[in-house]
Amino acid sequence: MKKKYLIAALLAVMAWSAGAQTIAPDSEGMEQTAQEWTRDVVMGWNLGNSLECPKTETEWGNPKTTKAMIHAVAEAGFNAIRIPVRWINHVTSQADMTVDATWLERVKEVVDWCLEEDMYVIINTHHEEWLDRNPYYSKQEENNRKLAALWTSIATYFRDYGERLIFAGTNETTVNWAAPTTEQQAVQNSYNQTFVDAVRATGGKNYYRNLVVQTFACSPYHGLNGFTIPEDKVEERLSVEYHYYDPYEYCGNCTYYYWGNAYKDKGAIPSSTEQTMANLFAQTRNTWGKKGLGIVIGEYGVANHYTENDKQTQMENMEYYLKCLVSEARKNGIAAFAWDNNAFNNGPENFGIFKRWQNMTVGNTYFLKGITEGAGSEYKEPEEPVDDPDLGEGGVLVWEGDALLDWGNGLQLTIPASVFEGKASDTQLVVYYTQEYTDYDDLQLFYGDWSSMLPYRVGEAEFTGDFIPSSYYGTGTGSAHITPITFSESVLNVIRQRGIVVQGHGIRLTKVALASPSGVWETMTGTQAAGQIYTLDGRRVAKPIHRGIYIQNGKKRIVRGY
């Protein structure tokens, strides 16, 4: 952001906050951190196409929301509701952005119904086109002034509510859904800071309330490459929001009728699969979760679409997609909210789950079943970072030095197959390096004959060929890492024949080693065993008398046969 615009925006917020009615901070009942809040969301639901309509709640064809509707959602298993709200058509004056009392009371009524069901609740600013369609420096000062005033009005009204209610500052700030410019990213980041400052300035429980800030266009990809965490007066009370309708050619415009490797034998599938989803969710967790932020998927879904000749399989496939998505969200502590717009036709934009005109009967049982099954997954605590792994008995130092990986212009380290001969299935390739890049960083693994990239695992995430340290660890230039890489037995068998080539870009390599957590290394037959041979209980033998683990010359060996 240009400095003069940042200063102007901050002055606007400060001027408005100074005139706002504030009270002392009140921490009573506001103990939950952002990550605790998001982990407690088991199943989230969007009251879509209702309170965010341009003028009236029923303008887009949905009935007026009732207490019975909210109860039905809770009875179906959802324990959290996101309420999109459009405010601009209900302000009494755009000069001070004071919200009409009648509209505030209506939003409050729906919020109260949710809280009576013991639900977690998000209210946001939605379809505020004066704001989210104008991410430009020329509009930044005025928009930040209005945003601060608007959230001061909203936050003051809901100030005494407990920790189950949280606020989300903006929605999908974008310009024709194109990739953002530096200017547009900077303006969205300023919106986030303005929102946080305005809410905190109202005091009371808002001082400690969990708040949600957004990436540009609510895109995880734009967020990983341009989102700036706002400064906050309290710790661990911010979450970052993105939306997930990926791959869009399956979920949105419906050009594919099957998704995922589990259904690839049924027909064409997009290149984005189950592993793509799992990797992204793990990546956002590693990037933001490690910095104390919660993560909210404010919207997700797959449009109902099928062909008559294979409708049953395609409906089951959509169920499977939703199950995978919610499961991965739960495992990563991400609060995920399904988009439901009460639309049930065949094709794009049909995300309906409950039929609001028919007493909230379930209109798409496949959608609800997939979400419910995915919600059964448990949160998994992140693995402790590995600082310097024990290489185990017989650990092998493969290479040590100081060399930049820069595709063909840098180091391309060949590790011959002989290094892996006889190594046990839990063998790890441990890579020591620092991030040193000007554009992007990438660590690549090829088979030694350059025939293809190979699949492997880092922690809980799976990769094929490319590993991006800055995304996985959420770090920047100069950061040092030690990354243990593990292989499946089938891949390791190929490595034992072909070896590995390590190359990449923007990474300064310092050491590569092989490790084995079990301490068990080479395998051999009994006829290969020679030297000082001992059983594990310390008895010396002339040679192994059966299959098992022995100590030879001070190192563990696996004897598989004769």
ABEGO torsion letter per residue (X at the ends): XBAAAAAAAAAAAAAAAAABBBBBBBABGAABBAAAAAAABABBBBBBGBAABAABAAAAGBBBBBAAAAAAAAAAGBABBBBBBBAAAABABAAAGBBBAAAAAAAAAAAAAAAAAGBBBBBBBBGBAAAAABBBAAAAAAAAAAAAAAAAAAAAAAAABBAABBBBABBBBBBGGBBBBAAAAAAAAAAAAAAAAAAAAAEEAAAABBBBBBBBGGBAAAAAAABBBBBBABBGABBBBBBBAOBAAAAAAGABABBEAAAAAAEBBBABBAAAAAAAAAAAAAAAAAAGBBBBBABBEBBBBBBAAAAAAAAAAAAAAAAAAAAAAAAAGBBBBBBBAGBABBEBGBABABBAABGGBBABAAAAAAAAAAAABBBBBBBBBBABBBAEBGBBBABBEBBBBBEAABBBBBBBAAAABGBBAABBBBBBBBBBBAABBBBBBBBAAGABBBBBBBEABBBBGBBBAAAAAGBBBGBBBBBBBBBBAAAAAAAAAAEBBBBEBGBBBABBBBBBAAGBBBBBBAAABBEBBBBAAGBBBABBABBEBBBBGGBBBBBAEX
